[in-house]
Amino acid sequence: MRRLLLPLLFLLCLCAPSLALAQAQPADPPANAAAPANAPAASPTLPALPSVTVGQIGDNKVSLPLQTLLLMTAITLIPSALLAMTAFTRIVIVLALLRQALGTGQTPSNQVLVGLGLFLTMLVMLPVGEKAWAQGMAPYLNGQIDFSTAWTLTTGPLRDFMLAQVRETDLMTFAGLAGHGAYAGPADVPFPIVVASFITSELKTAFEIGFLIFIPFVIIDLVVASVLMSMGMMMLSPMLVSAPFKILLFVLVDGWVLIVGSLAASFN
């Protein structure tokens, strides 16, 4: 009997706190119990959203949703804006015209030309980027200057690079479209005027370089066409015959290095 009583007493000691807690808690109402007639209906409530203002534009605070919208818009526009304000425009147009002058169709492919244009653009713009980082971005990230000053110092080297490539006629054209008169100096030219003038100047320069590239290949086409006409081979396409000679000429003069070097030197 003692052997049986001792385990029972031990189990009762363990279960006593749980039984006391169960008796202290009120019993849950049954699921099918009807609510009192005069009891108000409980309406669902949503938690209040915190008023987050972690930034400001001028003296006005900007909420977090508006900051997110502005950030997403900037992310979609920054790549195209950077490509338009760098050496990429001139480089990729010249490479595309070179492919047409060679008459090789889609060889090299668009991916190869764009990749070469991007890396050549990085090489040309590297000094500008280093100067912009040292003057504006690094002090701003270290908390030494505010955003307005950082923007002016960061865009300064890029502005100087674009102004060095801009033609005066293009600049005055866009200044007239904007309703502005003559500017006292380069620092007084608005940034949008500089960007628009830079793009049109780059397009004109790229087509001028493309014209010079086309001349030797057009001469080869004319010579081949004249030889075929004199031999009476009217049905044979001159482009088909001249293509190997144009490729041979381009390889012999080391054309890719010559074109890439000339493009990089044209920005100095």
SERO-310375 format. One record per residue: x, y, z of N, C-alpha, C in turn; residue number from 1. Coordinates in Angstrom, 3 decimals. Example, Ala and Ser with C-alpha at 12.3 -4.5 7.8 and 13.67 -1.06 7.14 Angstrom:
<nodes>
13.190  -5.690  7.800  12.300  -4.500  7.800  13.200  -3.300  7.800  1 .
12.850  -2.250  7.080  13.670  -1.060  7.140  12.900  0.030  7.870  2 .
</nodes>
This chain:
<nodes>
0.827  -1.214  0.000  0.000  0.000  0.000  0.855  1.257  0.000  1 .
1.931  1.239  0.743  2.794  2.429  0.769  3.376  2.717  -0.610  2 .
3.690  1.615  -1.321  4.246  1.814  -2.657  3.240  2.469  -3.586  3 .
1.937  2.216  -3.418  0.910  2.815  -4.251  0.583  4.235  -3.818  4 .
0.578  4.494  -2.497  0.197  5.818  -2.005  1.246  6.882  -2.335  5 .
2.508  6.522  -2.269  3.546  7.523  -2.516  3.487  8.096  -3.926  6 .
3.351  7.272  -4.989  3.221  7.881  -6.327  1.970  8.710  -6.480  7 .
0.840  8.295  -5.865  -0.394  9.066  -5.975  -0.253  10.429  -5.329  8 .
0.357  10.464  -4.168  0.558  11.751  -3.499  1.470  12.662  -4.314  9 .
2.474  12.075  -4.947  3.390  12.870  -5.761  2.671  13.479  -6.966  10 .
1.796  12.704  -7.625  1.028  13.216  -8.760  0.067  14.303  -8.337  11 .
-0.568  14.163  -7.160  -1.489  15.196  -6.677  -0.766  16.499  -6.405  12 .
0.442  16.419  -5.908  1.218  17.640  -5.650  1.567  18.361  -6.943  13 .
1.841  17.584  -7.991  2.165  18.205  -9.264  0.950  18.829  -9.925  14 .
-0.216  18.208  -9.816  -1.417  18.686  -10.504  -2.178  19.739  -9.721  15 .
-1.848  19.967  -8.448  -2.611  20.916  -7.631  -2.571  22.331  -8.181  16 .
-1.409  22.900  -8.608  -1.430  24.277  -9.156  -2.261  24.411  -10.427  17 .
-2.203  23.403  -11.292  -2.992  23.479  -12.532  -4.473  23.434  -12.240  18 .
-4.904  22.618  -11.293  -6.328  22.548  -10.953  -6.806  23.841  -10.335  19 .
-5.959  24.469  -9.523  -6.362  25.740  -8.892  -6.492  26.841  -9.921  20 .
-5.586  26.877  -10.902  -5.661  27.897  -11.951  -6.887  27.693  -12.823  21 .
-7.235  26.460  -13.146  -8.418  26.180  -13.951  -9.692  26.591  -13.235  22 .
-9.752  26.424  -11.899  -10.933  26.844  -11.151  -11.038  28.365  -11.056  23 .
-9.868  29.052  -11.042  -9.893  30.515  -10.906  -10.352  31.196  -12.176  24 .
-10.049  30.610  -13.370  -10.440  31.232  -14.619  -11.899  31.006  -14.901  25 .
-12.617  32.043  -15.410  -14.036  31.867  -15.714  -14.200  30.977  -16.928  26 .
-15.247  30.288  -16.948  -15.536  29.391  -18.069  -15.945  30.193  -19.291  27 .
-15.461  29.794  -20.490  -15.817  30.463  -21.730  -17.278  30.235  -22.045  28 .
-17.949  31.255  -22.591  -19.352  31.061  -22.934  -19.476  30.089  -24.089  29 .
-20.529  29.360  -24.151  -20.688  28.411  -25.268  -20.804  29.150  -26.587  30 .
-20.421  28.445  -27.643  -20.393  29.062  -28.969  -21.772  29.465  -29.441  31 .
-22.813  28.691  -29.064  -24.159  28.974  -29.545  -24.957  29.854  -28.600  32 .
-24.285  30.455  -27.574  -25.008  31.305  -26.635  -25.334  32.636  -27.294  33 .
-26.533  33.108  -27.102  -26.981  34.352  -27.731  -26.456  35.545  -26.947  34 .
-26.036  36.589  -27.670  -25.545  37.806  -27.024  -26.708  38.594  -26.458  35 .
-26.498  39.378  -25.415  -27.587  40.194  -24.841  -28.140  41.162  -25.881  36 .
-29.382  41.473  -25.767  -30.054  42.314  -26.765  -29.515  43.729  -26.768  37 .
-29.173  44.267  -25.570  -28.710  45.649  -25.485  -27.195  45.794  -25.621  38 .
-26.486  44.709  -25.934  -25.031  44.794  -26.049  -24.657  45.394  -27.405  39 .
-23.767  46.413  -27.452  -23.388  47.020  -28.743  -22.522  46.063  -29.564  40 .
-22.674  46.142  -30.876  -21.892  45.281  -31.764  -20.453  45.791  -31.818  41 .
-19.496  44.879  -31.683  -18.077  45.244  -31.695  -17.609  45.439  -33.134  42 .
-17.071  46.618  -33.457  -16.584  46.918  -34.804  -15.073  46.691  -34.854  43 .
-14.573  46.123  -35.951  -13.120  45.893  -36.044  -12.368  47.213  -36.146  44 .
-11.260  47.293  -35.512  -10.429  48.497  -35.517  -9.065  48.165  -36.088  45 .
-8.508  49.115  -36.833  -7.178  48.977  -37.418  -6.172  49.752  -36.581  46 .
-4.970  49.226  -36.473  -3.962  49.969  -35.701  -3.589  51.272  -36.397  47 .
-3.351  52.289  -35.627  -2.998  53.599  -36.176  -1.591  53.560  -36.757  48 .
-1.424  54.110  -37.977  -0.123  54.156  -38.617  0.704  55.292  -38.032  49 .
1.968  55.044  -37.797  2.801  56.125  -37.244  3.039  57.221  -38.260  50 .
3.117  58.437  -37.811  3.407  59.579  -38.676  4.920  59.722  -38.806  51 .
5.441  59.172  -39.908  6.883  59.131  -40.113  7.281  60.269  -41.040  52 .
8.121  61.152  -40.606  8.667  62.229  -41.429  10.177  62.236  -41.215  53 .
10.880  61.513  -42.065  12.321  61.374  -41.905  13.084  62.225  -42.909  54 .
12.412  63.064  -43.646  13.091  63.917  -44.612  12.299  65.176  -44.860  55 .
12.887  66.098  -45.570  12.203  67.335  -45.883  12.781  67.936  -47.148  56 .
11.935  68.686  -47.846  12.326  69.440  -49.027  12.155  70.903  -48.685  57 .
13.249  71.602  -48.523  13.184  72.977  -48.054  12.739  72.998  -46.599  58 .
11.664  73.723  -46.322  11.117  73.789  -44.967  9.937  72.836  -44.776  59 .
9.538  72.115  -45.813  8.384  71.223  -45.735  8.833  69.790  -45.490  60 .
8.207  69.138  -44.513  8.522  67.749  -44.221  7.880  66.833  -45.259  61 .
8.574  65.753  -45.568  8.134  64.798  -46.581  7.857  63.470  -45.888  62 .
6.653  62.942  -46.108  6.282  61.683  -45.476  7.008  60.523  -46.142  63 .
7.002  59.395  -45.463  7.693  58.206  -45.964  7.105  57.693  -47.278  64 .
5.755  57.617  -47.459  5.241  57.173  -48.777  5.684  58.070  -49.928  65 .
5.702  59.396  -49.708  6.131  60.306  -50.768  7.619  60.145  -51.057  66 .
8.413  59.916  -50.026  9.833  59.672  -50.242  10.047  58.401  -51.046  67 .
9.279  57.366  -50.750  9.400  56.111  -51.504  9.031  56.304  -52.963  68 .
7.957  57.081  -53.220  7.551  57.353  -54.593  8.635  58.131  -55.341  69 .
9.213  59.137  -54.711  10.268  59.911  -55.356  11.507  59.062  -55.613  70 .
11.825  58.167  -54.674  12.990  57.307  -54.842  12.806  56.336  -56.001  71 .
11.619  55.710  -56.102  11.368  54.772  -57.194  11.372  55.479  -58.544  72 .
10.835  56.704  -58.586  10.874  57.466  -59.830  12.300  57.810  -60.228  73 .
13.112  58.179  -59.260  14.507  58.511  -59.555  15.278  57.288  -60.040  74 .
14.979  56.116  -59.459  15.685  54.904  -59.863  15.413  54.570  -61.321  75 .
14.182  54.817  -61.785  13.850  54.525  -63.182  14.418  55.549  -64.155  76 .
14.644  56.776  -63.700  15.107  57.838  -64.596  16.612  58.039  -64.570  77 .
17.265  57.661  -63.478  18.699  57.929  -63.346  19.525  57.233  -64.426  78 .
19.296  55.940  -64.759  20.153  55.316  -65.793  20.101  56.036  -67.136  79 .
18.882  56.359  -67.616  18.787  57.046  -68.908  19.386  58.444  -68.831  80 .
19.210  59.118  -67.705  19.776  60.461  -67.570  21.302  60.415  -67.567  81 .
21.877  59.446  -66.860  23.326  59.341  -66.816  23.907  58.992  -68.184  82 .
23.216  58.115  -68.919  23.705  57.770  -70.255  23.647  58.974  -71.197  83 .
22.630  59.807  -71.025  22.507  60.986  -71.888  23.505  62.072  -71.522  84 .
23.978  62.104  -70.266  24.881  63.160  -69.824  26.339  62.718  -69.791  85 .
26.637  61.566  -70.394  28.008  61.072  -70.422  28.449  60.879  -71.871  86 .
29.602  60.228  -72.027  30.157  59.996  -73.360  29.479  58.848  -74.095  87 .
28.500  58.207  -73.492  27.898  57.008  -74.091  27.198  57.324  -75.413  88 .
26.536  58.461  -75.501  25.780  58.800  -76.716  26.682  58.822  -77.939  89 .
27.775  59.544  -77.875  28.689  59.633  -79.016  29.300  58.268  -79.342  90 .
29.703  57.547  -78.324  30.413  56.281  -78.549  29.512  55.245  -79.213  91 .
28.304  55.074  -78.713  27.444  54.016  -79.248  26.967  54.348  -80.659  92 .
26.766  55.633  -80.973  26.354  56.015  -82.332  27.491  55.766  -83.320  93 .
28.714  56.117  -82.948  29.858  55.889  -83.836  30.066  54.397  -84.080  94 .
29.929  53.587  -83.049  30.092  52.143  -83.223  29.002  51.562  -84.115  95 .
27.776  52.058  -83.985  26.696  51.572  -84.856  26.931  51.980  -86.303  96 .
27.398  53.207  -86.550  27.706  53.643  -87.917  28.884  52.859  -88.494  97 .
29.845  52.515  -87.664  30.972  51.704  -88.123  30.499  50.328  -88.591  98 .
29.577  49.742  -87.867  29.045  48.438  -88.289  28.317  48.549  -89.620  99 .
27.573  49.620  -89.825  26.906  49.807  -91.108  27.910  50.037  -92.235  100 .
28.986  50.764  -91.960  29.993  51.006  -92.985  30.696  49.715  -93.386  101 .
30.915  48.832  -92.437  31.546  47.552  -92.756  30.615  46.659  -93.569  102 .
29.307  46.853  -93.440  28.358  46.027  -94.170  28.279  44.608  -93.659  103 .
28.477  44.418  -92.355  28.459  43.074  -91.773  27.110  42.729  -91.136  104 .
26.075  43.499  -91.402  24.752  43.187  -90.855  24.698  43.415  -89.362  105 .
24.378  42.368  -88.617  24.262  42.433  -87.158  25.506  41.911  -86.455  106 .
26.641  41.961  -87.113  27.906  41.523  -86.520  28.862  42.714  -86.476  107 .
29.319  43.117  -85.287  29.000  42.629  -83.944  27.550  42.932  -83.545  108 .
27.040  42.155  -82.605  25.657  42.312  -82.188  25.483  43.580  -81.356  109 .
24.202  43.929  -81.126  23.919  45.125  -80.325  24.445  44.994  -78.898  110 .
24.381  43.789  -78.346  24.879  43.594  -76.984  26.377  43.859  -76.890  111 .
27.117  43.427  -77.914  28.562  43.651  -77.910  28.885  45.134  -78.041  112 .
28.172  45.829  -78.928  28.427  47.259  -79.108  28.070  48.055  -77.860  113 .
26.928  47.725  -77.247  26.526  48.444  -76.032  27.495  48.152  -74.891  114 .
27.935  46.889  -74.771  28.905  46.566  -73.726  30.219  47.303  -73.921  115 .
30.717  47.336  -75.157  31.938  48.090  -75.435  31.738  49.578  -75.168  116 .
30.556  50.100  -75.551  30.274  51.507  -75.297  30.213  51.840  -73.811  117 .
29.644  50.941  -73.014  29.547  51.190  -71.569  30.923  51.207  -70.911  118 .
31.767  50.228  -71.242  33.089  50.186  -70.613  33.970  51.332  -71.096  119 .
33.848  51.718  -72.355  34.599  52.873  -72.835  34.096  54.157  -72.189  120 .
32.783  54.232  -71.945  32.224  55.390  -71.239  32.751  55.473  -69.816  121 .
32.822  54.319  -69.136  33.387  54.307  -67.780  34.830  54.778  -67.783  122 .
35.593  54.388  -68.803  36.994  54.810  -68.880  37.102  56.317  -69.091  123 .
36.244  56.866  -69.947  36.297  58.306  -70.229  35.814  59.122  -69.032  124 .
34.747  58.631  -68.377  34.133  59.391  -67.291  34.758  59.130  -65.930  125 .
35.762  58.271  -65.854  36.363  57.947  -64.556  36.960  59.163  -63.861  126 .
37.731  60.025  -64.537  38.234  61.224  -63.824  37.118  62.143  -63.337  127 .
36.058  62.279  -64.136  34.934  63.125  -63.724  34.248  62.539  -62.496  128 .
34.045  61.215  -62.491  33.406  60.584  -61.351  34.234  60.673  -60.080  129 .
35.547  60.492  -60.200  36.406  60.600  -59.015  36.382  62.013  -58.446  130 .
36.390  63.002  -59.315  36.352  64.391  -58.842  35.011  64.716  -58.185  131 .
33.909  64.230  -58.773  32.591  64.477  -58.191  32.451  63.791  -56.836  132 .
32.999  62.593  -56.703  32.924  61.881  -55.422  33.740  62.588  -54.344  133 .
34.931  63.021  -54.704  35.784  63.665  -53.707  35.238  65.019  -53.272  134 .
34.608  65.753  -54.194  34.129  67.097  -53.865  32.774  67.092  -53.170  135 .
31.848  66.241  -53.615  30.481  66.328  -53.119  29.995  65.143  -52.325  136 .
30.095  63.932  -52.891  29.461  62.781  -52.254  30.150  62.374  -50.961  137 .
31.462  62.310  -50.971  32.177  61.889  -49.763  31.937  62.833  -48.579  138 .
32.043  64.159  -48.743  31.721  65.027  -47.600  30.270  64.928  -47.161  139 .
29.332  64.721  -48.097  27.931  64.603  -47.710  27.675  63.341  -46.898  140 .
28.258  62.218  -47.309  28.073  60.974  -46.568  28.749  61.037  -45.202  141 .
29.777  61.831  -45.070  30.440  62.004  -43.772  29.752  63.046  -42.896  142 .
28.672  63.659  -43.408  27.931  64.637  -42.622  28.594  65.994  -42.535  143 .
29.505  66.296  -43.447  30.207  67.574  -43.384  29.452  68.698  -44.075  144 .
28.626  68.381  -45.086  27.877  69.391  -45.828  26.440  68.925  -45.967  145 .
25.539  69.854  -46.303  24.144  69.499  -46.493  23.912  69.033  -47.929  146 .
22.657  68.628  -48.211  22.361  68.046  -49.518  22.470  69.071  -50.637  147 .
22.025  70.298  -50.390  22.077  71.321  -51.432  23.514  71.596  -51.863  148 .
24.396  71.743  -50.904  25.808  71.962  -51.235  26.414  70.748  -51.914  149 .
26.036  69.552  -51.448  26.555  68.326  -52.057  26.108  68.199  -53.505  150 .
24.866  68.570  -53.798  24.375  68.502  -55.173  25.162  69.452  -56.087  151 .
25.430  70.669  -55.602  26.181  71.634  -56.402  27.608  71.168  -56.656  152 .
28.250  70.635  -55.622  29.633  70.185  -55.777  29.744  68.902  -56.588  153 .
28.727  68.027  -56.501  28.779  66.762  -57.236  28.534  66.967  -58.720  154 .
27.568  67.802  -59.053  27.259  68.041  -60.465  28.217  69.028  -61.121  155 .
29.082  69.673  -60.348  30.020  70.624  -60.926  30.965  70.002  -61.945  156 .
31.678  68.909  -61.621  32.552  68.284  -62.633  31.795  67.774  -63.848  157 .
30.596  67.209  -63.647  29.801  66.755  -64.791  29.357  67.928  -65.647  158 .
29.033  69.025  -65.013  28.632  70.236  -65.740  29.801  70.775  -66.570  159 .
30.999  70.778  -65.984  32.172  71.251  -66.724  32.478  70.334  -67.904  160 .
32.300  69.024  -67.718  32.539  68.083  -68.813  31.571  68.327  -69.962  161 .
30.305  68.542  -69.660  29.326  68.767  -70.723  29.555  70.106  -71.415  162 .
29.869  71.142  -70.647  30.103  72.454  -71.261  31.319  72.435  -72.188  163 .
32.297  71.573  -71.895  33.470  71.493  -72.758  33.138  70.879  -74.116  164 .
32.043  70.117  -74.205  31.656  69.480  -75.467  30.526  70.224  -76.183  165 .
29.934  71.200  -75.540  28.767  71.880  -76.101  29.200  72.921  -77.120  166 .
28.468  72.989  -78.219  28.676  74.052  -79.201  27.886  75.294  -78.791  167 .
28.457  76.432  -79.098  27.809  77.685  -78.688  26.473  77.880  -79.392  168 .
26.381  77.464  -80.653  25.116  77.621  -81.381  24.006  76.789  -80.742  169 .
24.327  75.567  -80.333  23.322  74.730  -79.665  22.908  75.337  -78.329  170 .
23.874  75.867  -77.605  23.564  76.469  -76.307  22.654  77.677  -76.464  171 .
22.928  78.526  -77.425  22.104  79.713  -77.627  20.726  79.339  -78.173  172 .
20.644  78.268  -78.940  19.340  77.827  -79.442  18.428  77.433  -78.303  173 .
18.909  76.615  -77.391  18.075  76.183  -76.266  17.847  77.320  -75.277  174 .
18.784  78.240  -75.169  18.552  79.410  -74.318  17.427  80.256  -74.884  175 .
17.381  80.394  -76.221  16.276  81.133  -76.827  14.952  80.412  -76.668  176 .
14.960  79.075  -76.771  13.722  78.327  -76.555  13.210  78.486  -75.132  177 .
14.117  78.611  -74.182  13.712  78.801  -72.785  13.385  80.245  -72.457  178 .
13.572  81.163  -73.417  13.275  82.569  -73.168  14.354  83.294  -72.407  179 .
15.596  82.781  -72.455  16.696  83.432  -71.756  17.532  84.226  -72.746  180 .
18.236  85.195  -72.214  19.151  85.971  -73.027  20.551  85.416  -72.937  181 .
21.530  86.263  -73.206  22.928  85.855  -73.114  23.316  85.678  -71.651  182 .
24.113  84.663  -71.388  24.548  84.370  -70.022  25.878  85.065  -69.754  183 .
26.040  85.491  -68.501  27.267  86.192  -68.134  28.467  85.261  -68.104  184 .
28.249  83.992  -67.771  29.353  83.034  -67.686  28.826  81.620  -67.666  185 .
29.700  80.618  -67.715  29.251  79.219  -67.694  28.469  78.850  -66.434  186 .
28.791  79.494  -65.320  28.093  79.165  -64.078  26.648  79.628  -64.081  187 .
26.301  80.576  -64.959  24.939  81.091  -64.997  24.019  80.281  -65.901  188 .
24.553  79.328  -66.649  23.728  78.531  -67.552  22.947  77.515  -66.730  189 .
21.617  77.455  -66.843  20.842  76.459  -66.086  21.224  75.037  -66.492  190 .
21.106  74.136  -65.540  21.515  72.739  -65.786  20.694  72.085  -66.892  191 .
19.364  72.256  -66.973  18.631  71.645  -68.105  19.080  72.148  -69.466  192 .
19.450  73.430  -69.571  19.953  73.968  -70.836  21.267  73.290  -71.209  193 .
22.113  73.063  -70.213  23.401  72.407  -70.470  23.184  70.985  -70.979  194 .
22.263  70.251  -70.354  22.028  68.857  -70.751  21.465  68.780  -72.167  195 .
20.457  69.601  -72.472  19.863  69.571  -73.810  20.883  69.958  -74.879  196 .
21.685  70.976  -74.616  22.703  71.387  -75.580  23.771  70.317  -75.744  197 .
24.112  69.649  -74.669  25.126  68.596  -74.734  24.657  67.429  -75.597  198 .
23.389  67.026  -75.464  22.880  65.885  -76.237  22.907  66.193  -77.728  199 .
22.412  67.361  -78.129  22.409  67.707  -79.550  23.830  67.867  -80.091  200 .
24.733  68.416  -79.294  26.117  68.543  -79.735  26.767  67.174  -79.906  201 .
26.452  66.246  -79.003  27.010  64.902  -79.120  26.471  64.186  -80.358  202 .
25.199  64.377  -80.671  24.647  63.764  -81.879  25.342  64.291  -83.125  203 .
25.560  65.595  -83.187  26.223  66.178  -84.354  27.658  65.687  -84.466  204 .
28.375  65.649  -83.352  29.758  65.181  -83.376  29.843  63.711  -83.778  205 .
28.917  62.903  -83.278  28.925  61.475  -83.612  28.703  61.253  -85.101  206 .
27.791  62.000  -85.708  27.553  61.834  -87.142  28.717  62.373  -87.974  207 .
29.401  63.393  -87.488  30.596  63.865  -88.198  31.683  62.793  -88.198  208 .
31.900  62.155  -87.055  32.883  61.070  -86.990  32.448  59.896  -87.859  209 .
31.144  59.580  -87.845  30.642  58.498  -88.683  30.839  58.774  -90.164  210 .
30.696  60.029  -90.578  30.925  60.386  -91.979  32.374  60.125  -92.383  211 .
33.309  60.489  -91.516  34.721  60.249  -91.822  35.033  58.755  -91.864  212 .
34.347  57.980  -91.049  34.565  56.533  -91.065  34.014  55.915  -92.334  213 .
32.914  56.441  -92.851  32.279  55.872  -94.032  33.115  56.067  -95.302  214 .
33.927  57.137  -95.385  34.592  57.500  -96.636  35.454  56.369  -97.208  215 .
36.389  55.761  -96.455  37.211  54.699  -97.086  36.397  53.490  -97.517  216 .
35.352  53.145  -96.767  34.554  51.984  -97.138  33.703  52.274  -98.380  217 .
33.228  53.512  -98.521  32.474  53.876  -99.729  33.387  53.836  -100.951  218 .
34.643  54.249  -100.791  35.593  54.195  -101.912  35.806  52.757  -102.366  219 .
35.918  51.845  -101.408  36.075  50.425  -101.765  34.844  49.930  -102.515  220 .
33.652  50.320  -102.068  32.430  49.905  -102.772  32.407  50.443  -104.205  221 .
32.825  51.700  -104.400  32.824  52.282  -105.738  33.824  51.584  -106.658  222 .
34.998  51.268  -106.131  36.006  50.593  -106.944  35.533  49.204  -107.349  223 .
34.985  48.469  -106.400  34.501  47.122  -106.696  33.347  47.175  -107.691  224 .
32.431  48.131  -107.518  31.303  48.249  -108.452  31.781  48.600  -109.852  225 .
32.794  49.488  -109.964  33.321  49.856  -111.283  33.992  48.663  -111.961  226 .
34.744  47.867  -111.192  35.405  46.693  -111.762  34.383  45.676  -112.238  227 .
33.347  45.460  -111.446  32.327  44.498  -111.850  31.573  44.975  -113.096  228 .
31.313  46.267  -113.187  30.639  46.806  -114.371  31.508  46.651  -115.622  229 .
32.801  46.913  -115.468  33.690  46.781  -116.621  33.846  45.335  -117.068  230 .
33.693  44.397  -116.159  33.796  42.975  -116.504  32.459  42.401  -116.965  231 .
31.414  43.216  -116.929  30.113  42.745  -117.382  29.358  41.900  -116.375  232 .
29.778  41.902  -115.151  29.106  41.102  -114.108  28.002  41.946  -113.476  233 .
26.950  42.150  -114.216  25.852  42.995  -113.761  25.045  42.343  -112.639  234 .
24.943  41.020  -112.649  24.077  40.313  -111.712  24.744  40.074  -110.368  235 .
26.050  40.307  -110.268  26.756  40.073  -109.017  26.694  41.318  -108.144  236 .
26.304  41.131  -106.903  26.155  42.268  -105.986  27.527  42.832  -105.607  237 .
27.745  44.142  -105.798  29.027  44.734  -105.384  29.251  44.653  -103.876  238 .
28.184  44.725  -103.073  28.331  44.643  -101.618  28.884  43.290  -101.190  239 .
28.475  42.241  -101.894  28.959  40.895  -101.555  30.446  40.758  -101.827  240 .
30.913  41.385  -102.890  32.332  41.280  -103.250  33.187  42.218  -102.398  241 .
32.665  43.390  -102.097  33.471  44.377  -101.368  33.561  44.096  -99.875  242 .
32.631  43.304  -99.335  32.640  43.041  -97.891  33.953  42.421  -97.411  243 .
34.497  41.383  -98.081  35.786  40.841  -97.610  36.920  41.859  -97.672  244 .
36.932  42.700  -98.712  37.999  43.699  -98.822  37.887  44.749  -97.710  245 .
36.671  45.142  -97.354  36.497  46.121  -96.268  36.915  45.529  -94.927  246 .
36.562  44.273  -94.701  36.972  43.634  -93.449  38.489  43.481  -93.403  247 .
39.097  43.108  -94.542  40.556  42.965  -94.589  41.243  44.289  -94.317  248 .
40.745  45.372  -94.935  41.328  46.691  -94.684  41.193  47.084  -93.225  249 .
40.044  46.834  -92.634  39.800  47.213  -91.240  40.706  46.437  -90.298  250 .
40.952  45.173  -90.595  41.823  44.366  -89.744  43.282  44.783  -89.907  251 .
43.694  45.095  -91.133  45.093  45.453  -91.369  45.485  46.746  -90.665  252 .
44.586  47.702  -90.611  44.898  48.971  -89.945  44.589  48.927  -88.448  253 .
44.225  47.734  -87.941  43.852  47.575  -86.517  42.737  48.560  -86.155  254 .
41.630  48.409  -86.892  40.567  49.399  -86.841  39.920  49.580  -85.491  255 .
39.713  48.487  -84.732  39.014  48.623  -83.457  39.810  49.471  -82.470  256 .
41.116  49.210  -82.395  41.949  50.015  -81.493  42.005  51.462  -81.969  257 .
42.045  51.659  -83.269  42.098  53.012  -83.821  40.807  53.781  -83.525  258 .
39.667  53.122  -83.705  38.380  53.787  -83.457  38.195  54.077  -81.971  259 .
38.478  53.085  -81.143  38.291  53.275  -79.693  39.227  54.358  -79.168  260 .
40.487  54.330  -79.602  41.428  55.363  -79.152  41.021  56.752  -79.612  261 .
40.552  56.844  -80.856  40.131  58.151  -81.370  38.900  58.666  -80.622  262 .
37.973  57.773  -80.299  36.782  58.186  -79.556  37.156  58.690  -78.158  263 .
38.029  57.967  -77.480  38.433  58.394  -76.129  39.178  59.723  -76.182  264 .
40.020  59.899  -77.234  40.783  61.145  -77.333  39.923  62.323  -77.758  265 .
38.769  62.068  -78.353  37.922  63.168  -78.808  37.274  63.936  -77.660  266 .
37.303  63.393  -76.450  36.695  64.068  -75.300  37.705  64.904  -74.529  267 .
38.974  64.865  -74.911  39.994  65.649  -74.203  40.045  67.079  -74.726  268 .
</nodes>
